[in-house]
């Protein structure tokens, strides 16, 4: 307004009073152009997620080792670069970890409690996130139950992707998290945001604002080969978009290459004693260094329904996709973060490739899926939670378990045998419509039942369990550690191919391990929830 004369101000007031349009010279003065386009949506800035109290640190849940028959061991590196004993308090060293809880709260806890350890690890070099896609559905997983592969399963909540406010509500959720991730990222770090057509365009504008438009390195198209074959009025969707941003111009990048083709082999037909291939041209030698550099269109198949990688969690991505990303922008020992870790593909690949990692998810089912997948691969890590009091899914609130006796069945020297005797399931009875709802899971006479569609209150119901152990995913016997939570001496878990869950555990209790009433049994159900009970000797 200071650039307007008194006469111009009077003219401006007259036009505004009369409702007349403003000439261009007035618009430019009153509303100066912004340097970059900005995305604005209803309710922007009014839905900042809640953090956690400043004095609430990560609560230990479990130390997981790939082989529980061996003593617990994990190399931790302190800020000084020296190895730290496994039992050291959190914050003095680095241990790979899974965190159960909201990722916004978990990032705040990491910044406060693990800042020195993260800095000693070189900072977070890669953040890959595959968040909800605004599908409008609450995504569920069909989890098998029981000892035999007879097709019995229960529908388990995986994650919520229904946003009553549509894209505006989604952006209000994801934007503060992206801001927090940007702050946590190392100066030479990179972020890969995985999305589809529903949100990719809007999220790119948000990321441009957070990182700066010049920090977009690539827009990658992942062509996965599947799609809606029944599409009649549109092309079948067969790709996702991955947005690759760098925090600065100083980031690692080792360009991935495709396979060496027969034509390349024929062209580079000479072989050195070390096995490398080369060709000669005009008196010079040219070494074959791999296939052609990979571009921004990645033709990588998704996981088949019967693939060996499949962990039983919806939205699981193939390991080849994450191998390419992790190998391109990180080196062995670098720290990788996945704040929506889901089935655990990112952290499983990072562990296999020798990277350090953190995985975060608010779904107990996701954390359990990641845990079993990583343990099967031989990983050692901690599970923590940032929830003040972890609760059940709303639909599971009525279900409660009572862990029956866990007793020492026999002792022969240092060989102990412990038996899990009983687990009782209880829940509110469902009698007649309403509140009967087809597909609802409830408990009747100690048996888990899926409500049928028949008109009779008890007609068409499907009993899901036959034995009290059908509802269990696994159980373990171990000790409790103040720093790491539960540490198993023996454990057994169901897998998708091996459904039998033994109820007797035989393991070795050495002199340096607590025994008797200091032993604890931990039972986990198919929802990822767990209960502890003391093992009672004799």
LOBARO-741402 format. One line per 8 residues: number of its first residue (from 1); for each residue x, y, z of C-alpha. Coordinates in pm, 1 decimal, decimal comma. Example, Ala and Ser with C-alpha at 12.3 -4.5 7.8 and 13.67 -1.06 7.14 Angstrom:
REM LOBARO-741402
1	1230,0/-450,0/780,0  1367,0/-106,0/714,0
REM end
This chain:
REM LOBARO-741402
1	0,0/0,0/0,0  295,0/239,5/57,1  359,4/229,5/-319,3  16,0/384,0/-391,2  -46,8/758,8/-401,5  -338,4/916,4/-216,4  -527,0/947,8/-544,4  -468,9/579,8/-624,5
9	-590,2/477,2/-279,2  -913,1/674,1/-328,5  -962,2/511,7/-668,4  -893,9/170,6/-518,8  -1149,6/231,4/-240,7  -1409,3/342,6/-493,8  -1361,9/31,3/-707,8  -1379,7/-201,9/-407,4
17	-1696,8/-28,6/-281,0  -1854,1/-53,1/-625,0  -1747,9/-415,5/-665,9  -1552,5/-338,1/-981,2  -1257,1/-552,7/-1091,9  -911,6/-423,3/-1006,6  -675,8/-317,6/-1283,2  -352,9/-516,5/-1311,6
25	-138,5/-245,1/-1151,7  -344,4/-267,1/-830,3  -340,5/-646,8/-819,7  38,4/-661,7/-851,8  86,4/-414,8/-565,4  -169,4/-566,2/-329,0  -90,1/-930,1/-404,3  279,4/-964,7/-497,5
33	358,7/-1288,6/-677,7  512,7/-1571,5/-472,8  847,2/-1719,0/-587,4  705,4/-2070,1/-636,8  353,8/-2216,8/-673,8  203,1/-2335,6/-347,7  -62,9/-2593,4/-278,6  -351,1/-2473,3/-60,3
41	-631,4/-2693,4/71,3  -922,4/-2658,3/315,1  -817,2/-2700,3/678,8  -448,1/-2662,0/598,1  -237,6/-2630,3/913,7  -524,1/-2711,9/1151,4  -454,9/-3086,0/1195,4  -100,6/-3096,2/1334,7
49	-52,9/-3448,4/1476,6  4,1/-3484,3/1847,1  353,7/-3562,5/1965,7  453,5/-3739,3/2286,5  550,6/-3593,8/2624,4  908,8/-3470,6/2629,4  1002,1/-3710,2/2909,9  855,6/-4018,9/2739,7
57	1128,9/-4221,9/2578,4  1105,9/-4540,4/2372,0  963,3/-4823,5/2582,9  1137,2/-5159,5/2526,7  919,8/-5443,7/2399,5  1159,7/-5715,4/2284,9  1515,3/-5796,5/2178,5  1493,2/-6033,4/1882,0
65	1780,8/-6254,7/1772,7  1787,8/-6461,4/1457,8  1891,3/-6770,0/1652,9  1752,0/-6788,8/2005,2  1955,3/-7102,2/2079,0  2267,7/-6885,3/2094,5  2342,3/-6625,9/2364,3  2207,0/-6279,5/2285,5
73	2468,3/-6072,4/2105,4  2448,1/-5750,9/1909,9  2726,5/-5513,9/1810,1  2633,0/-5162,5/1909,4  2841,2/-4861,4/1809,6  2855,4/-4565,0/2044,4  2895,9/-4202,1/1944,2  3268,4/-4242,0/2015,3
81	3289,7/-4520,2/1759,0  3365,1/-4784,1/2023,6  3162,4/-5102,6/2056,4  2917,4/-5104,2/2345,3  2793,0/-5407,4/2538,8  2447,5/-5530,2/2443,6  2301,9/-5447,9/2783,9  2394,0/-5080,7/2773,9
89	2117,2/-4824,9/2823,9  1942,3/-4690,4/2513,4  2112,9/-4388,8/2360,6  2469,5/-4509,9/2423,2  2487,1/-4720,2/2108,7  2310,0/-4804,2/1785,8  2084,4/-5107,1/1744,5  1850,8/-5164,3/1451,3
97	1493,9/-5126,0/1568,2  1126,0/-5163,4/1495,3  903,9/-4900,4/1657,0  533,8/-4953,3/1722,1  345,4/-4625,2/1720,1  257,1/-4317,0/1518,8  554,5/-4218,7/1304,9  523,5/-3847,0/1385,8
105	561,1/-3926,1/1756,9  835,1/-4183,3/1689,4  1042,8/-3932,1/1491,6  1021,9/-3689,7/1782,5  1139,0/-3960,4/2022,3  1428,9/-4055,6/1792,0  1537,1/-3691,3/1768,7  1538,7/-3654,4/2148,1
113	1668,8/-3991,6/2265,5  1888,4/-4118,0/1981,9  2034,7/-3800,8/1833,5  2393,9/-3891,7/1926,2  2361,2/-4252,1/1803,6  2205,2/-4140,1/1474,6  2481,3/-3883,5/1428,2  2743,8/-4152,2/1500,0
121	2583,9/-4367,3/1230,0  2629,9/-4079,4/984,0  2270,5/-3958,9/998,8  1971,2/-4095,2/812,6  2090,1/-4134,5/453,3  1772,5/-4276,6/300,7  1404,4/-4242,3/382,4  1169,9/-4458,8/178,7
129	800,0/-4428,1/250,3  510,5/-4617,0/98,4  220,5/-4454,5/287,7  -153,3/-4504,2/237,5  -268,4/-4410,8/-113,1  -606,9/-4248,5/-36,3  -792,8/-4560,1/-150,4  -1090,0/-4480,6/74,5
137	-1081,3/-4824,8/235,8  -972,8/-4969,5/567,3  -726,7/-5228,0/443,0  -738,8/-5576,8/592,9  -536,1/-5895,2/568,1  -669,2/-6249,5/562,2  -457,6/-6432,2/820,1  -470,0/-6814,3/834,2
145	-556,6/-6972,9/1168,7  -533,4/-7321,7/1310,4  -284,4/-7605,6/1275,6  -379,1/-7724,8/929,8  -385,9/-7550,3/595,9  -757,8/-7597,8/540,4  -822,6/-7242,3/425,5  -958,9/-7114,6/756,6
153	-866,3/-6750,5/810,5  -972,7/-6436,2/988,7  -983,4/-6084,4/847,7  -736,2/-5872,4/1045,6  -712,9/-5489,8/1031,4  -388,9/-5385,1/859,8  -414,0/-5004,6/826,1  -669,2/-4728,4/779,8
161	-686,2/-4554,4/440,4  -1031,8/-4397,5/463,5  -1017,5/-4016,0/483,8  -1357,3/-3851,2/540,8  -1213,5/-3519,6/426,4  -1072,7/-3665,1/104,3  -746,9/-3528,1/-35,9  -750,7/-3230,7/203,8
169	-754,7/-3460,9/507,7  -484,6/-3681,1/355,2  -257,0/-3383,4/288,5  -313,8/-3254,2/641,6  -193,2/-3593,1/767,3  108,5/-3640,0/540,5  247,1/-3283,0/523,2  367,5/-3243,3/885,2
177	518,4/-3591,3/865,1  710,4/-3499,3/550,5  833,9/-3186,4/725,5  955,4/-3393,7/1020,8  1121,3/-3645,5/787,5  1300,8/-3364,1/605,4  1438,0/-3233,4/936,0  1554,1/-3583,7/1036,5
185	1726,9/-3652,1/703,5  2105,2/-3612,6/684,2  2232,5/-3321,8/475,8  2353,9/-3569,3/212,5  2042,9/-3787,0/242,5  1763,4/-3874,5/-0,2  1390,0/-3937,9/25,7  1181,6/-4165,7/-198,6
193	803,4/-4118,6/-179,4  602,2/-4406,2/-326,8  250,6/-4317,8/-446,0  -3,3/-4375,8/-719,0  -219,6/-4149,7/-932,3  -449,8/-4056,2/-642,2  -196,5/-3843,7/-451,5  130,5/-3822,7/-646,2
201	59,8/-3486,0/-815,7  -46,8/-3312,3/-492,6  233,8/-3465,4/-284,5  491,1/-3352,1/-538,9  387,6/-2988,7/-481,9  411,9/-3041,9/-104,6  758,5/-3193,7/-140,4  866,4/-2911,0/-371,9
209	773,0/-2665,9/-97,1  951,4/-2863,0/177,4  1267,9/-2960,2/-11,4  1269,0/-2690,2/-279,6  1159,0/-2753,6/-636,2  1520,7/-2785,0/-745,4  1572,4/-3084,8/-514,8  1352,3/-3318,1/-719,1
217	1605,8/-3558,5/-869,1  1372,5/-3794,3/-1056,1  1012,4/-3894,0/-1102,4  1033,7/-4272,0/-1136,7  764,0/-4486,5/-1295,2  744,8/-4837,5/-1154,4  567,2/-5060,1/-1407,5  459,2/-5370,1/-1217,3
225	269,0/-5561,2/-1484,5  -60,8/-5600,8/-1301,0  -376,3/-5397,0/-1324,0  -751,7/-5399,8/-1354,5  -798,6/-5628,1/-1651,1  -1172,2/-5552,2/-1647,6  -1128,0/-5180,9/-1716,0  -1357,9/-5089,0/-2003,5
233	-1361,1/-4708,9/-2013,7  -997,4/-4638,8/-1921,3  -650,7/-4784,9/-1970,5  -574,2/-5049,1/-1707,3  -353,3/-4893,0/-1433,7  -22,0/-5078,2/-1424,8  225,8/-4839,8/-1260,8  307,6/-4640,6/-946,9
241	511,0/-4322,1/-914,6  818,9/-4281,5/-693,3  936,5/-3924,6/-624,6  1312,2/-3903,3/-558,6  1428,4/-3593,8/-365,5  1772,1/-3502,6/-229,8  1817,2/-3271,1/68,2  2122,2/-3109,1/-92,9
249	2338,3/-3144,5/-399,5  2584,4/-3363,5/-206,6  2429,7/-3708,9/-206,9  2560,3/-4051,2/-295,5  2444,3/-4200,8/-624,1  2569,7/-4523,6/-775,1  2374,6/-4558,7/-1098,0  2217,2/-4905,0/-1119,3
257	2259,0/-5097,5/-1440,8  2040,3/-5346,4/-1617,2  2142,1/-5700,7/-1710,1  2419,9/-5775,3/-1957,5  2251,9/-5882,5/-2281,3  2379,8/-6150,8/-2521,9  2454,0/-5872,9/-2771,4  2682,7/-5701,4/-2518,0
265	2858,1/-6029,8/-2443,6  2919,5/-6082,3/-2813,7  3049,2/-5727,1/-2852,8  3281,1/-5750,2/-2551,5  3409,6/-6091,2/-2653,3  3758,2/-6077,0/-2499,2  3804,2/-6204,5/-2143,0  4084,1/-6111,8/-1902,5
273	4227,9/-6357,3/-1645,6  4018,4/-6186,2/-1374,5  3700,5/-6266,4/-1567,5  3624,5/-5910,4/-1687,7  3517,5/-5872,7/-2048,4  3643,6/-5609,0/-2292,1  3649,5/-5514,2/-2656,7  3919,6/-5358,0/-2873,9
281	3854,8/-5063,0/-3101,5  4117,6/-4858,2/-3283,6  4393,1/-4988,1/-3059,9  4210,4/-4917,2/-2730,9  4044,7/-5152,2/-2482,5  3694,8/-5085,2/-2343,6  3578,7/-5278,4/-2035,7  3223,6/-5404,5/-1996,4
289	3101,4/-5257,9/-1668,0  2750,0/-5396,8/-1674,0  2429,7/-5349,4/-1863,8  2284,2/-5019,9/-1972,5  2225,2/-4761,1/-1695,0  1871,5/-4783,4/-1558,2  1639,5/-4499,0/-1657,5  1331,4/-4362,4/-1485,0
297	1093,5/-4634,9/-1605,7  1143,3/-4949,2/-1399,0  986,9/-5264,2/-1537,3  991,4/-5485,5/-1227,9  714,7/-5742,0/-1167,6  515,5/-5730,1/-847,2  504,1/-6029,7/-613,5  293,2/-6316,6/-739,4
305	21,3/-6453,0/-509,0  232,4/-6765,4/-452,9  574,0/-6593,5/-447,3  824,7/-6702,9/-182,0  869,4/-6340,0/-74,0  505,1/-6297,7/16,7  465,2/-6226,1/388,0  85,9/-6217,0/392,9
313	58,7/-5840,2/437,6  -135,4/-5626,0/186,7  50,0/-5366,6/-25,5  378,9/-5560,1/4,8  641,6/-5442,9/-246,5  899,9/-5670,2/-417,1  1251,2/-5685,9/-277,1  1405,0/-5608,8/-618,3
321	1244,6/-5264,6/-609,4  1399,4/-5176,7/-273,1  1732,2/-5335,7/-363,5  1762,3/-5091,9/-652,0  1677,1/-4787,7/-439,1  1892,5/-4880,0/-137,5  2195,1/-4977,8/-348,2  2175,4/-4658,3/-555,0
329	2192,6/-4401,6/-274,1  2348,2/-4575,0/29,6  2663,6/-4764,4/122,2  2703,5/-5053,4/367,9  2667,0/-4919,5/721,7  2442,0/-4628,6/619,6  2117,0/-4571,5/808,4  1783,9/-4633,2/633,1
337	1441,4/-4529,6/769,3  1096,8/-4652,0/663,9  823,8/-4467,8/859,7  539,6/-4679,3/710,4  723,6/-5012,2/713,4  419,5/-5239,0/661,5  540,0/-5582,6/554,2  904,9/-5489,7/620,1
345	1049,1/-5510,6/267,8  1265,0/-5198,3/310,4  1421,7/-5302,6/638,8  1458,6/-5668,9/538,9  1652,8/-5567,3/225,9  1851,8/-5305,6/419,6  1952,8/-5568,4/675,3  2055,8/-5814,7/403,3
353	2262,0/-5546,4/227,5  2445,3/-5451,3/546,8  2269,6/-5120,2/614,2  2148,5/-5001,8/954,0  1777,4/-4939,2/975,3  1471,3/-4813,2/1161,3  1118,9/-4928,0/1078,5  806,9/-4757,4/1217,7
361	442,5/-4858,8/1195,5  130,6/-4801,5/1402,6  -16,1/-5145,2/1320,1  65,0/-5433,1/1558,2  3,9/-5670,5/1266,9  268,9/-5489,3/1060,4  522,3/-5499,6/1343,2  459,0/-5871,8/1396,6
369	492,7/-5938,4/1022,5  821,6/-5746,3/1011,3  947,5/-5918,8/1325,0  893,8/-6270,9/1195,0  1029,5/-6186,0/851,7  1348,8/-6031,6/992,1  1403,3/-6307,6/1245,1  1371,4/-6570,0/970,2
377	1651,1/-6384,9/790,3  1878,6/-6404,7/1095,3  1853,2/-6037,7/1198,2  1909,6/-5909,2/1551,4  1717,8/-5598,2/1654,4  1506,6/-5431,0/1920,8  1132,6/-5369,3/1917,8  1019,4/-5053,5/2098,1
385	696,1/-4860,5/2134,6  625,4/-4489,7/2171,4  265,3/-4545,5/2273,9  195,6/-4435,0/2631,7  -50,0/-4724,2/2660,0  -82,1/-4935,6/2343,8  -447,5/-5015,7/2277,3  -637,7/-5256,1/2060,4
393	-800,2/-5186,2/1730,4  -1148,1/-5044,8/1803,6  -1319,0/-5355,5/1668,5  -1107,6/-5575,6/1897,5  -1179,2/-5385,4/2217,4  -1434,4/-5644,8/2330,1  -1196,1/-5939,8/2291,6  -982,8/-6030,5/2593,0
401	-741,7/-6314,3/2660,1  -659,6/-6483,0/2987,2  -332,1/-6672,2/2978,7  -369,4/-7003,7/3157,7  -94,9/-7181,4/3353,8  254,9/-7187,3/3206,0  432,2/-7459,9/3397,0  768,5/-7632,9/3406,0
409	690,0/-7987,0/3295,5  1033,8/-8139,9/3357,8  1397,7/-8062,4/3439,9  1682,4/-8289,6/3332,0  2014,6/-8128,9/3408,9  2018,8/-7799,6/3221,1  1734,7/-7910,2/2989,6  1402,1/-7754,1/3083,8
417	1063,7/-7840,2/2936,7  786,3/-7580,0/2972,8  424,3/-7634,3/2874,1  163,6/-7381,1/2767,1  -154,5/-7520,7/2916,7  -440,4/-7294,3/2810,6  -543,8/-6958,4/2667,0  -900,6/-6844,2/2723,3
425	-1072,8/-6605,1/2483,0  -1366,2/-6401,7/2605,4  -1577,3/-6134,5/2443,4  -1917,3/-5967,0/2449,8  -2199,1/-6196,3/2335,1  -2381,3/-6110,2/2014,4  -2749,4/-6207,9/2024,4  -2988,2/-6137,2/1743,1
433	-3014,4/-5840,1/1509,3  -2923,1/-5574,8/1587,2  -2625,6/-5558,8/1664,6  -2545,7/-5866,4/1452,8  -2347,6/-5777,0/1142,7  -2248,0/-6023,1/872,4  -1875,0/-6088,1/881,4  -1834,0/-5964,8/1239,4
441	-1606,3/-6176,4/1460,2  -1723,5/-6249,3/1814,4  -1689,1/-6513,4/2084,9  -1959,4/-6765,1/2170,2  -1901,5/-7034,6/2434,5  -1524,9/-6984,1/2411,6  -1519,9/-7031,6/2032,5  -1436,3/-6756,7/1785,9
449	-1724,6/-6719,3/1540,6  -1773,8/-6521,7/1219,5  -2133,7/-6400,3/1193,7  -2315,1/-6540,6/889,4  -2576,9/-6384,7/665,0  -2874,8/-6602,2/764,6  -3184,1/-6452,3/922,9  -3168,9/-6690,5/1220,9
457	-2958,1/-6533,5/1502,8  -2739,9/-6845,2/1510,1  -2792,3/-6957,8/1151,7  -2506,1/-6962,0/900,6  -2239,7/-6868,3/1158,2  -1889,8/-6998,3/1088,1  -1685,2/-7127,6/1385,3  -1327,4/-7013,3/1329,1
465	-1148,7/-7198,4/1607,5  -1152,3/-7562,5/1712,0  -869,5/-7558,1/1966,0  -765,9/-7289,5/2212,4  -431,0/-7249,3/2034,3  -588,5/-7181,9/1691,4  -594,4/-6809,7/1760,1  -222,5/-6792,1/1843,6
473	50,2/-6680,9/1603,6  334,1/-6789,1/1830,4  473,8/-6807,8/2181,2  811,7/-6794,6/2351,1  985,9/-6851,5/2682,3  1257,3/-6613,7/2796,6  1363,0/-6343,5/3038,3  1287,7/-5975,2/3082,1
481	1557,6/-5711,5/3031,9  1523,8/-5357,6/3163,0  1688,0/-5219,8/2848,4  1553,8/-5449,8/2575,7  1228,4/-5596,4/2709,4  1156,5/-5963,1/2645,2  1452,0/-6180,7/2535,6  1357,4/-6529,3/2416,7
489	1544,5/-6846,9/2508,4  1302,3/-7054,3/2298,1  1023,3/-6961,7/2060,1  790,2/-7109,3/1801,6  581,2/-6928,3/1540,2  337,7/-7034,5/1274,4  426,3/-6960,0/913,5  206,5/-6964,7/606,3
497	350,2/-7304,7/511,3  406,7/-7456,6/857,0  89,5/-7423,9/1060,7  174,4/-7651,5/1357,2  239,4/-7465,5/1683,2  385,1/-7683,1/1961,3  265,8/-7620,2/2316,9  574,6/-7768,8/2484,8
505	911,1/-7595,8/2482,0  1243,7/-7766,6/2556,5  1553,4/-7549,7/2589,6  1881,1/-7515,5/2776,9  1906,3/-7302,2/3090,8  2272,0/-7235,3/3166,2  2419,5/-7107,3/3490,3  2443,8/-6750,1/3364,7
513	2074,1/-6736,4/3272,2  1786,4/-6679,2/3515,5  1562,0/-6979,0/3569,1  1254,0/-7091,0/3757,6  1006,3/-6819,8/3844,2  1227,0/-6562,8/3668,6  1130,9/-6711,9/3333,2  849,6/-6544,1/3137,8
521	619,0/-6676,8/2866,6  504,6/-6442,1/2589,6  205,8/-6533,4/2372,9  118,1/-6347,6/2050,4  -211,3/-6366,4/1859,6  -284,7/-6320,3/1490,6  -355,5/-5948,2/1544,0  2,1/-5889,3/1665,6
529	-101,7/-5835,5/2029,2  101,5/-6000,7/2303,6  60,7/-6111,4/2667,9  320,8/-6209,8/2927,9  289,1/-6451,1/3217,2  543,8/-6593,6/3465,1  657,9/-6952,2/3425,1  580,4/-7137,5/3745,7
537	829,3/-7401,2/3852,1  716,4/-7723,8/4016,3
REM end
